[in-house]
Amino acid sequence: MDVSKQVREFLMTRRARISPEDAGLPPGDGKRRVEGLRREEVAVLAGVSTEYYAQIERGDIARASEEILHAIASALRFDDVERQHLMDLSRAAGPRTRRPQQPSRIHANVQQLMDAMPGVPASVQNGRLDLLATNALGRALYAEVYDRHTGTGLPNLARYLFLDERSRQTFPDWDAVAEDAVATLQAEAARQPGMKAFVQLIGQLSTTSREFGALWAKHNVSTHQRGTKRVHHPLVGEIALNYEALELPGFAGLQLVTFLPEPGSRAADALRLLGSWSTPEQHAPNADETEAADVATPEPGESAWR
């Protein structure tokens, strides 16, 4: 993937969503050729020259100062995640440096922590939505993802969503779940340049799923740390669970995700029933399912993108 192209398309889609009136500018005369703000209007709002902003939007972002990038982010009304994404893109466009390697296995203590919560579905996932490990109830909750996983490597939520029609039954709110997944992948793309496995994942999804391609082209970014997810399980039916995604200190890019039902709800009863059928042996993928391609240094001639 081309970093300059990602910068250009991200900034173009962001300014397309803001009208001059929204930005406090006069609407101007004549019909606009493009939606939203023009480049010169963004430049005025950011306090830079039109040519300088145009250079940044064309992808020449590595030399821009943080002050300038923050000014552009404010002009385009970025939220915190979009602002951070712009900073990550700037770093990705700069000289390649070795990034912390993202582990493909978890520490035994993390597995013990999950296993110590037998009544709570828990999993560990990385930024490209690989399921690195689960406890027994988490494995039971994601039974469809695991059971329908084929090939080498770890089960991946994005592959399941876009390449398996059963995912639309598993996730009744498929459209929202799919949008969230792609927005998470977009944010991760700039954080971890040089990861071959990411390039392969995005290439596979882009060439196989039109839905993925359409969502990827929007360049929306997000990090979903909490919310509610509806899951339809083949044994207990549909359940609504509140999830929390917690960063694991010392483990670059890994999140511990837990799911909790409302107390006294049907989902709580269903989860207890599901727990009575699960066994501790179900909790984690085999050691040989980890991906050897999960390294931080790009191969010769490879794009500095995951």
FITI-515237 format. One record per residue (C-alpha): z negated, x, y; residue number from 1; residue in one letter. Coordinates in Angstrom, 3 decimals, always signed. Last residue first. Layout:
REM FITI-515237
Z,X,Y,NUM,A
...
REM end
This chain:
REM FITI-515237
-7.184,+1.477,-3.588,306,R
-5.205,+2.813,-0.704,305,W
-4.447,+6.348,+0.361,304,A
-0.910,+6.028,-0.983,303,S
-0.151,+8.280,-3.936,302,E
+1.929,+11.425,-3.542,301,G
-0.520,+13.526,-5.522,300,P
-3.272,+11.319,-6.983,299,E
-5.838,+9.796,-4.677,298,P
-9.444,+11.021,-5.019,297,T
-12.107,+8.321,-5.348,296,A
-12.028,+7.702,-9.060,295,V
-12.027,+4.481,-11.065,294,D
-8.972,+5.226,-13.205,293,A
-11.178,+5.791,-16.277,292,A
-11.923,+2.089,-16.345,291,E
-14.914,+0.832,-18.308,290,T
-14.139,-1.122,-21.471,289,E
-15.265,+1.740,-23.741,288,D
-18.902,+1.013,-22.853,287,A
-18.620,-2.491,-24.228,286,N
-19.096,-5.333,-21.771,285,P
-22.633,-6.546,-21.063,284,A
-25.068,-9.420,-21.662,283,H
-24.046,-11.111,-24.861,282,Q
-26.574,-9.299,-27.066,281,E
-29.398,-11.044,-25.197,280,P
-28.463,-14.381,-26.798,279,T
-27.312,-17.614,-25.203,278,S
-27.790,-21.092,-26.676,277,W
-31.225,-21.797,-25.158,276,S
-29.939,-20.501,-21.832,275,G
-27.194,-23.108,-21.757,274,L
-29.782,-25.840,-22.188,273,L
-31.894,-24.365,-19.410,272,R
-28.787,-24.176,-17.204,271,L
-27.924,-27.803,-17.927,270,A
-31.422,-28.936,-16.955,269,D
-31.248,-26.969,-13.694,268,A
-27.752,-28.330,-13.012,267,A
-29.049,-31.880,-13.457,266,R
-31.419,-31.124,-10.615,265,S
-35.199,-30.695,-10.762,264,G
-35.116,-27.518,-8.705,263,P
-31.700,-26.887,-7.104,262,E
-29.789,-24.468,-9.292,261,P
-29.912,-20.665,-8.933,260,L
-27.169,-18.075,-9.382,259,F
-27.615,-14.314,-8.944,258,T
-25.092,-11.684,-7.862,257,V
-26.049,-7.992,-7.858,256,L
-23.483,-6.193,-5.758,255,Q
-21.835,-2.797,-6.159,254,L
-19.895,-1.021,-3.405,253,G
-21.643,+2.329,-3.643,252,A
-24.641,+2.264,-5.978,251,F
-27.567,+3.890,-4.163,250,G
-28.902,+0.606,-2.858,249,P
-27.471,-2.372,-4.795,248,L
-26.075,-4.876,-2.297,247,E
-27.302,-8.418,-2.911,246,L
-25.068,-11.435,-3.500,245,A
-26.979,-14.731,-3.549,244,E
-25.619,-17.851,-5.262,243,Y
-26.590,-21.504,-5.169,242,N
-25.406,-23.340,-8.279,241,L
-23.596,-26.635,-8.823,240,A
-22.987,-27.609,-12.449,239,I
-20.024,-29.265,-14.150,238,E
-20.086,-29.725,-17.918,237,G
-22.687,-28.346,-20.307,236,V
-20.561,-26.872,-23.126,235,L
-17.126,-26.220,-21.576,234,P
-18.717,-25.062,-18.285,233,H
-17.380,-26.408,-15.005,232,H
-18.677,-24.263,-12.166,231,V
-19.428,-25.370,-8.610,230,R
-20.418,-22.610,-6.239,229,K
-22.890,-22.787,-3.371,228,T
-23.342,-20.102,-0.750,227,G
-24.629,-16.609,-0.193,226,R
-23.374,-13.111,+0.474,225,Q
-19.697,-13.856,+0.959,224,H
-18.019,-10.893,+2.601,223,T
-14.913,-11.924,+4.485,222,S
-11.408,-10.878,+5.453,221,V
-8.328,-12.968,+6.199,220,N
-5.079,-11.029,+6.035,219,H
-2.976,-14.208,+5.786,218,K
-0.382,-12.389,+3.654,217,A
-2.939,-12.009,+0.848,216,W
-3.295,-15.798,+0.655,215,L
+0.447,-16.341,+0.213,214,A
+0.741,-13.514,-2.307,213,G
-2.189,-14.839,-4.338,212,F
-0.686,-18.311,-4.546,211,E
+2.697,-16.822,-5.515,210,R
+1.042,-15.146,-8.494,209,S
+2.725,-12.518,-10.669,208,T
+4.111,-9.899,-8.275,207,T
+1.196,-9.988,-5.857,206,S
-1.450,-10.174,-8.607,205,L
-0.093,-7.153,-10.478,204,Q
+0.386,-5.081,-7.341,203,G
-3.075,-5.972,-6.054,202,I
-4.677,-4.901,-9.335,201,L
-2.627,-1.715,-9.701,200,Q
-3.410,-0.612,-6.147,199,V
-7.089,-1.312,-6.770,198,F
-7.150,+0.732,-9.980,197,A
-5.601,+3.716,-8.191,196,K
-8.477,+4.030,-5.719,195,M
-7.406,+6.191,-2.766,194,G
-8.803,+4.067,+0.009,193,P
-12.187,+2.392,-0.523,192,Q
-13.271,+0.450,+2.538,191,R
-9.820,-0.633,+3.708,190,A
-8.913,-2.552,+0.549,189,A
-12.449,-3.916,+0.150,188,E
-12.081,-6.285,+3.099,187,A
-8.784,-7.599,+1.754,186,Q
-10.297,-7.992,-1.733,185,L
-13.138,-10.103,-0.329,184,T
-10.665,-12.287,+1.577,183,A
-8.683,-12.691,-1.652,182,V
-11.776,-13.868,-3.554,181,A
-12.904,-16.233,-0.801,180,D
-9.484,-17.865,-0.642,179,E
-9.460,-18.286,-4.436,178,A
-12.930,-19.858,-4.454,177,V
-11.910,-22.281,-1.699,176,A
-8.716,-23.325,-3.489,175,D
-10.436,-23.534,-6.885,174,W
-13.181,-25.930,-5.849,173,D
-13.398,-27.308,-9.406,172,P
-13.861,-23.734,-10.698,171,F
-13.669,-23.605,-14.495,170,T
-10.904,-26.194,-14.610,169,Q
-8.732,-24.354,-12.112,168,R
-9.573,-21.114,-13.924,167,S
-7.918,-22.475,-17.062,166,R
-4.539,-21.730,-15.484,165,E
-5.142,-18.007,-15.973,164,D
-3.370,-15.426,-13.789,163,L
-4.749,-16.209,-10.339,162,F
-8.427,-16.936,-10.924,161,L
-8.850,-14.838,-14.070,160,Y
-7.202,-11.830,-12.473,159,R
-9.427,-12.212,-9.411,158,A
-12.588,-12.539,-11.520,157,L
-11.949,-9.332,-13.448,156,N
-13.158,-8.691,-16.986,155,P
-13.379,-4.919,-17.430,154,L
-10.718,-2.603,-18.747,153,G
-8.293,-2.938,-21.605,152,T
-6.332,-5.984,-22.633,151,G
-7.432,-9.592,-22.741,150,T
-10.130,-11.600,-20.994,149,H
-10.080,-15.238,-22.135,148,R
-13.544,-15.101,-23.721,147,D
-15.038,-13.135,-20.837,146,Y
-13.844,-15.349,-17.985,145,V
-14.463,-18.512,-20.029,144,E
-18.006,-17.450,-20.914,143,A
-18.922,-16.774,-17.278,142,Y
-22.069,-18.917,-17.466,141,L
-22.897,-17.546,-20.935,140,A
-22.539,-13.944,-19.784,139,R
-24.762,-14.723,-16.793,138,G
-27.296,-16.260,-19.152,137,L
-27.349,-13.149,-21.338,136,A
-27.572,-10.705,-18.421,135,N
-24.373,-9.469,-16.878,134,T
-22.402,-6.253,-16.509,133,A
-19.485,-4.595,-14.706,132,L
-17.658,-7.814,-13.811,131,L
-14.710,-6.520,-11.816,130,D
-14.321,-8.289,-8.477,129,L
-12.409,-5.582,-6.566,128,R
-15.497,-4.850,-4.510,127,G
-17.721,-4.285,-7.531,126,N
-19.611,-6.761,-9.676,125,Q
-23.072,-6.975,-11.222,124,V
-24.081,-10.221,-12.883,123,S
-27.027,-12.596,-13.006,122,A
-27.586,-16.072,-14.430,121,P
-31.281,-16.849,-13.865,120,V
-33.605,-18.092,-16.613,119,G
-33.731,-14.769,-18.457,118,P
-34.678,-12.812,-15.320,117,M
-36.065,-9.631,-16.944,116,A
-32.598,-9.061,-18.431,115,D
-31.231,-8.643,-14.911,114,M
-33.846,-6.040,-14.030,113,L
-33.332,-4.252,-17.337,112,Q
-29.597,-4.031,-16.622,111,Q
-30.365,-2.554,-13.222,110,V
-32.751,-0.031,-14.790,109,N
-30.074,+1.022,-17.294,108,A
-27.855,+2.150,-14.427,107,H
-24.557,+0.366,-14.045,106,I
-21.158,+1.470,-15.236,105,R
-17.828,+1.800,-13.432,104,S
-19.435,+3.670,-10.553,103,P
-17.669,+3.754,-7.179,102,Q
-17.145,+7.379,-6.311,101,Q
-18.341,+8.217,-2.824,100,P
-15.277,+8.915,-0.678,99,R
-13.400,+12.207,-0.568,98,R
-11.581,+12.516,+2.701,97,T
-8.003,+11.629,+3.528,96,R
-7.178,+12.236,+7.161,95,P
-7.081,+9.035,+9.220,94,G
-5.472,+5.677,+8.448,93,A
-8.343,+4.683,+6.124,92,A
-10.834,+5.439,+8.901,91,R
-8.989,+3.143,+11.311,90,S
-8.692,+0.481,+8.632,89,L
-12.454,+0.643,+8.092,88,D
-13.055,+0.159,+11.816,87,M
-10.752,-2.870,+11.841,86,L
-12.558,-4.242,+8.784,85,H
-15.896,-3.821,+10.550,84,Q
-14.664,-5.985,+13.420,83,R
-13.297,-8.566,+10.988,82,E
-16.676,-8.749,+9.216,81,V
-18.638,-9.030,+12.470,80,D
-16.438,-11.812,+13.860,79,D
-13.353,-10.912,+15.810,78,F
-12.575,-12.663,+19.066,77,R
-9.190,-11.003,+19.603,76,L
-10.283,-9.506,+22.927,75,A
-13.629,-8.520,+21.389,74,S
-11.939,-6.702,+18.516,73,A
-9.583,-4.991,+20.948,72,I
-12.551,-3.771,+23.005,71,A
-14.336,-2.647,+19.836,70,H
-11.252,-0.657,+18.854,69,L
-11.098,+0.958,+22.290,68,I
-14.766,+1.977,+22.163,67,E
-14.371,+3.209,+18.581,66,E
-11.714,+5.600,+19.840,65,S
-8.084,+5.291,+18.789,64,A
-6.707,+8.361,+17.019,63,R
-6.483,+6.724,+13.589,62,A
-4.812,+3.577,+14.905,61,I
-1.122,+4.382,+15.052,60,D
-0.305,+1.361,+12.883,59,G
+2.278,-0.532,+14.944,58,R
-0.607,-2.507,+16.397,57,E
-2.126,+0.704,+17.735,56,I
+1.136,+1.771,+19.350,55,Q
+1.552,-1.694,+20.906,54,A
-1.974,-1.442,+22.342,53,Y
-1.058,+1.845,+24.015,52,Y
+2.231,+0.467,+25.312,51,E
+0.543,-2.594,+26.806,50,T
-1.991,-0.454,+28.609,49,S
-5.669,-0.885,+27.863,48,V
-8.416,-3.171,+29.206,47,G
-8.889,-5.190,+26.024,46,A
-8.046,-8.522,+27.673,45,L
-5.032,-7.016,+29.434,44,V
-3.824,-5.361,+26.217,43,A
-4.200,-8.607,+24.285,42,V
-2.048,-10.289,+26.914,41,E
+0.582,-7.544,+26.731,40,E
+0.782,-7.974,+22.956,39,R
+1.440,-11.687,+23.303,38,R
-1.256,-14.162,+22.351,37,L
-0.804,-17.065,+20.005,36,G
+2.359,-18.137,+18.271,35,E
+5.557,-16.202,+18.757,34,V
+8.727,-16.739,+20.769,33,R
+6.830,-18.495,+23.523,32,R
+8.592,-21.170,+25.529,31,K
+8.724,-20.747,+29.278,30,G
+6.127,-20.161,+31.932,29,D
+2.626,-18.801,+31.541,28,G
-0.352,-20.359,+29.795,27,P
-2.847,-18.853,+32.256,26,P
-5.479,-16.765,+30.459,25,L
-8.999,-17.806,+29.449,24,G
-8.631,-16.585,+25.858,23,A
-8.522,-20.108,+24.463,22,D
-5.936,-21.019,+27.087,21,E
-3.800,-18.028,+26.099,20,P
-3.853,-19.311,+22.494,19,S
-5.586,-17.427,+19.710,18,I
-4.454,-17.668,+16.047,17,R
-1.419,-15.414,+16.449,16,A
-3.630,-12.623,+17.781,15,R
-5.373,-12.254,+14.423,14,R
-2.194,-12.507,+12.337,13,T
-0.569,-9.742,+14.372,12,M
-3.650,-7.519,+14.170,11,L
-3.860,-7.775,+10.368,10,F
-0.110,-7.414,+9.907,9,E
+0.096,-4.228,+11.927,8,R
-3.008,-2.651,+10.428,7,V
-1.893,-3.437,+6.866,6,Q
+1.584,-2.065,+7.566,5,K
+0.095,+1.136,+8.949,4,S
-2.102,+1.459,+5.846,3,V
+0.891,+1.183,+3.490,2,D
+0.000,+0.000,+0.000,1,M
REM end
